[in-house]
Amino acid sequence: MVNDTQPDLSVVVVNYNTSEYLERCLKSVRSQTGATHETVVVDNASRDGSVDMVRRHFPWAAVIANDDNAGFARANNQALDLCRGRHIYYLNPDTEVGEGNFAAMTAFMDADGEIGLAGCRLVNPDGSPQSSVERRYPGQKYAPGELDGLKGSIAWVMGAAMIARSGLVKSLGGFDERFFIYGEDADLCLRIRKAGWRIGYAADALVVHWGGRSERDNEPLEVWSRKFAAEMLFHRTHYSEKALRAIKRAHLAKAAWRIFTIRLMLPFVREKAGARSKLDRYRHVIKALSAEVGANP
């Protein structure tokens, strides 16, 4: 998979208890032609034999085996020193790379020197499309004018499969390690745009994405609270205090209204477990933000 010259791609896969999906992913990586590549797997203390599986069936992949769960951002950054490729290809373990993907992604980046990072076409296992590209950042409508002047029309691409220029990623220090999981893809894309680059989308490159496999054993409220925390971290990092106050107030108003309406309708709802789950989410918002808004009128 790696020749004596600099490879086109350094493929980085961060894994956490997704051995069966990781095996499928690495098989698809191994089958890619048309672009030279190397692979680094960073395992976040999986308990399902993932590390042994990789070392046994894919000895060409370098392995970093963590003693604890370092989180997605930090684990990806651990691989940077091992990445020799012109580009870094970040790939989730619950993905399967379509035929010709690496060649298409490499050609896409080489064809446009203004693109710093690019995503590709993500689909579900049944072939139906997944969201792959976003034109606005979370909460951006509450920060009018604050992100004006950035190059390109794409705000960010989904982190399940994205390619970036190696030198650029390293110059930015990789992912922001304050993001444990979720939100780090939008953050990196925005930092790349602030550095003067565009975000691209290679529509001809396909990746099948199962999604959420590493979180499947966690409670829904726990998963949702991590997503909410990541979103708020993004807001605090990139927006003014004025915009942040507006975002918090909007979240609180929505949460209060949804709690009121769900309680009102609860006696008439058949799926009461789902309704109560939504109540828990909105109560979490009230608890997380009400003290902050009170302290910062």
matplotlib code that plots the C-alpha trace (Angstrom):
import matplotlib.pyplot as plt

x = [0.0, 2.9, 5.8, 9.2, 8.0, 5.6, 2.1, -0.8, -2.9, -2.5, -5.7, -6.5, -9.3, -10.2, -11.9, -13.9, -15.6, -16.6, -14.5, -16.9, -17.3, -13.7, -12.8, -15.2, -13.7, -10.1, -11.0, -12.4, -9.3, -7.1, -9.0, -8.4, -6.3, -5.2, -3.7, -0.9, -1.8, -0.8, -3.1, -3.1, -5.6, -6.0, -7.9, -9.5, -9.2, -11.8, -13.0, -14.1, -10.7, -10.3, -6.6, -5.9, -8.1, -6.3, -2.8, -3.8, -5.7, -4.2, -0.6, 0.1, -1.8, 0.1, -1.8, -1.8, -3.5, -4.6, -5.1, -8.2, -10.7, -8.9, -11.8, -12.2, -10.2, -7.3, -7.0, -6.9, -4.1, -2.1, -1.7, -0.3, 3.3, 2.9, 1.2, 3.6, 1.0, 0.4, -3.2, -4.8, -8.0, -10.1, -12.3, -14.8, -14.6, -18.3, -17.7, -17.0, -15.1, -16.6, -14.5, -12.2, -12.8, -9.2, -8.3, -11.2, -10.6, -6.9, -7.6, -10.2, -7.7, -5.0, -7.3, -8.0, -5.2, -7.6, -9.4, -8.0, -10.4, -13.1, -15.9, -17.5, -21.0, -22.2, -24.9, -26.7, -26.2, -29.4, -28.1, -30.2, -28.4, -27.0, -26.4, -22.9, -22.6, -23.7, -23.9, -24.2, -22.6, -24.6, -26.1, -24.8, -28.1, -27.6, -24.3, -25.0, -21.9, -19.5, -18.3, -18.5, -15.6, -14.8, -14.0, -16.4, -20.1, -19.6, -19.4, -18.5, -18.7, -19.5, -16.4, -17.3, -15.1, -13.0, -9.7, -7.4, -4.0, -1.5, 0.7, -2.4, -3.8, -0.5, 0.0, -3.3, -2.5, -5.0, -8.4, -9.3, -9.0, -11.6, -14.1, -14.3, -16.7, -19.0, -18.5, -14.8, -15.5, -17.4, -14.7, -11.8, -13.6, -14.2, -10.6, -9.4, -11.7, -10.5, -6.9, -8.0, -9.0, -12.2, -14.1, -14.9, -17.2, -16.2, -19.6, -18.1, -16.5, -18.8, -18.6, -21.2, -21.7, -23.5, -23.3, -23.3, -21.8, -19.4, -22.3, -24.8, -24.4, -24.9, -28.1, -29.8, -29.8, -26.0, -25.4, -27.6, -26.0, -22.6, -23.8, -25.4, -22.2, -20.1, -22.5, -22.2, -18.4, -18.5, -20.6, -18.3, -15.2, -16.3, -19.0, -19.2, -20.7, -23.7, -24.4, -23.7, -26.3, -28.9, -28.2, -28.6, -31.9, -33.2, -32.4, -34.1, -37.2, -37.5, -36.9, -39.5, -42.1, -41.4, -41.6, -45.0, -46.4, -45.1, -46.5, -49.9, -50.0, -48.4, -51.7, -52.8, -49.4, -49.1, -45.2, -44.8, -41.2, -40.2, -42.1, -40.4, -37.0, -37.6, -38.6, -35.3, -33.4, -35.2, -34.8, -31.1, -31.0, -32.8, -30.4, -27.3, -28.1, -30.4, -27.7, -25.4, -28.1, -29.0, -25.4, -25.0, -28.1]
y = [0.0, 2.3, 2.9, 4.5, 7.9, 10.2, 8.6, 10.6, 9.9, 9.2, 7.5, 8.0, 5.9, 6.4, 3.4, 2.7, -0.7, -1.1, -4.1, -5.6, -2.3, -1.4, -4.7, -3.8, -0.3, -1.5, -4.1, -1.2, 0.8, -2.1, -2.4, 1.2, 1.8, 4.9, 6.7, 5.6, 5.5, 4.5, 3.8, 4.7, 3.2, 4.9, 2.7, 4.4, 1.4, -0.8, -3.9, -5.8, -7.1, -4.4, -3.9, -7.7, -7.9, -5.1, -6.4, -9.9, -9.1, -5.8, -5.8, -3.0, -0.5, 1.3, 1.0, 3.4, 1.6, 4.0, 2.9, 5.0, 6.8, 9.9, 11.2, 11.7, 14.9, 14.0, 10.5, 11.9, 14.3, 11.4, 10.1, 13.3, 12.5, 9.2, 10.8, 11.2, 11.7, 14.8, 14.7, 13.3, 11.3, 11.2, 8.2, 6.9, 3.2, 2.6, 3.4, 1.6, 3.4, 3.2, 2.0, 4.7, 7.0, 7.6, 8.4, 10.7, 12.6, 13.0, 14.3, 16.7, 18.2, 18.4, 20.1, 23.1, 24.7, 26.9, 24.0, 23.1, 20.4, 18.5, 16.0, 13.4, 11.9, 10.0, 7.4, 5.0, 1.2, 1.1, 3.7, 6.6, 9.9, 11.3, 14.9, 15.6, 19.4, 22.3, 25.9, 27.6, 26.9, 26.0, 29.2, 31.4, 33.2, 34.7, 36.1, 38.2, 39.6, 37.9, 35.3, 37.5, 37.4, 33.7, 32.0, 29.6, 28.7, 25.5, 26.0, 22.5, 18.8, 15.8, 14.4, 10.7, 11.0, 14.1, 14.9, 17.8, 19.1, 17.5, 20.6, 22.8, 20.5, 20.3, 24.0, 24.4, 21.9, 19.4, 19.2, 21.3, 18.7, 20.5, 18.7, 15.2, 14.0, 15.9, 19.4, 19.0, 18.7, 22.1, 23.7, 22.5, 23.6, 27.0, 27.4, 26.3, 29.0, 31.6, 30.7, 31.7, 28.4, 27.0, 23.8, 21.5, 18.7, 15.8, 14.5, 11.7, 10.1, 7.7, 6.5, 4.2, 5.4, 3.4, 6.2, 6.3, 2.8, 3.8, 5.4, 2.6, 1.3, 4.7, 6.1, 8.5, 11.4, 10.9, 11.0, 14.0, 15.9, 15.4, 16.8, 19.8, 20.4, 20.3, 22.8, 25.2, 24.9, 25.8, 28.9, 30.0, 29.5, 31.3, 33.9, 37.2, 37.4, 39.2, 36.3, 33.8, 35.4, 35.4, 31.7, 30.8, 32.7, 31.1, 27.6, 28.4, 29.8, 26.8, 24.4, 26.1, 26.0, 22.4, 21.3, 23.0, 21.5, 18.0, 18.0, 19.2, 16.4, 13.6, 12.0, 11.6, 10.4, 6.7, 6.7, 8.0, 6.9, 9.0, 12.0, 11.6, 11.3, 14.7, 16.2, 15.0, 16.7, 20.1, 19.9, 19.4, 22.6, 24.5, 23.2, 23.8, 27.3, 29.1, 29.9, 31.3, 33.6, 34.8, 35.7, 37.4, 39.5]
z = [0.0, 0.6, -1.8, -1.2, -2.3, -0.5, -0.6, -1.9, 1.2, 4.8, 5.9, 9.6, 11.2, 14.9, 16.3, 19.5, 19.9, 16.2, 15.2, 12.7, 10.9, 11.1, 9.3, 6.5, 6.3, 6.1, 3.4, 1.3, 2.0, 0.9, -2.4, -3.5, -6.5, -8.4, -5.4, -3.2, 0.5, 4.0, 6.9, 10.6, 13.0, 16.4, 18.8, 21.9, 24.3, 22.6, 24.5, 21.4, 20.1, 17.5, 17.9, 17.6, 14.6, 12.8, 13.6, 12.5, 9.3, 8.2, 9.2, 6.7, 8.9, 11.7, 15.0, 18.0, 20.9, 23.6, 27.2, 27.6, 25.4, 24.2, 22.2, 18.5, 18.0, 20.2, 18.7, 15.2, 16.3, 17.7, 14.1, 12.7, 13.3, 11.4, 8.4, 5.4, 2.7, 0.7, 2.0, 5.1, 4.7, 7.8, 7.7, 10.3, 11.1, 10.3, 6.6, 3.4, 0.7, -2.8, -5.7, -7.0, -4.1, -3.2, -6.8, -7.2, -3.9, -4.7, -8.2, -6.8, -4.4, -7.0, -9.5, -7.2, -5.2, -3.2, -1.5, 1.9, 2.8, 1.0, 1.7, -0.5, -1.2, 1.9, 1.6, 3.9, 3.5, 1.4, -0.9, 0.2, 0.6, 3.9, 4.6, 3.3, 3.0, 5.1, 3.8, 7.2, 10.6, 13.7, 15.2, 12.4, 12.0, 15.4, 14.4, 11.3, 9.6, 12.0, 9.4, 6.3, 3.9, 4.1, 0.8, -0.9, -0.3, 1.7, 5.4, 6.4, 5.4, 7.5, 9.3, 8.4, 5.3, 4.5, 2.9, 3.8, 2.8, 5.2, 5.6, 6.3, 9.0, 10.7, 10.6, 12.4, 15.0, 13.8, 15.4, 18.5, 21.3, 23.4, 21.2, 22.6, 20.0, 17.6, 16.3, 15.5, 11.8, 11.6, 13.8, 11.6, 8.4, 9.8, 11.0, 7.5, 5.9, 8.3, 7.1, 3.6, 2.0, 0.6, 1.5, -1.3, -2.2, -4.5, -5.6, -7.7, -4.6, -2.7, 0.9, 2.6, 6.2, 8.9, 11.4, 15.2, 15.7, 18.5, 20.5, 20.0, 23.6, 25.2, 26.5, 24.0, 26.4, 26.9, 23.2, 22.7, 25.6, 24.0, 20.8, 22.6, 24.5, 21.3, 19.6, 22.5, 22.5, 18.8, 19.5, 22.4, 20.2, 17.1, 17.9, 19.9, 23.4, 21.9, 19.5, 22.2, 24.5, 21.6, 21.0, 24.6, 24.9, 21.8, 23.1, 26.4, 24.8, 22.5, 25.4, 27.7, 24.9, 24.0, 27.6, 27.9, 24.7, 25.4, 28.9, 27.5, 24.9, 26.9, 28.1, 24.4, 23.0, 22.3, 22.3, 25.8, 26.1, 23.1, 24.5, 27.9, 26.1, 24.5, 27.8, 29.3, 26.5, 26.9, 30.7, 30.1, 28.1, 30.8, 33.4, 31.3, 30.2, 32.6, 35.1, 32.4, 30.9, 34.4, 35.1, 31.7, 31.0]

ax = plt.figure().add_subplot(projection="3d")
ax.plot(x, y, z, "-o")
ax.set_aspect("equal")
plt.show()
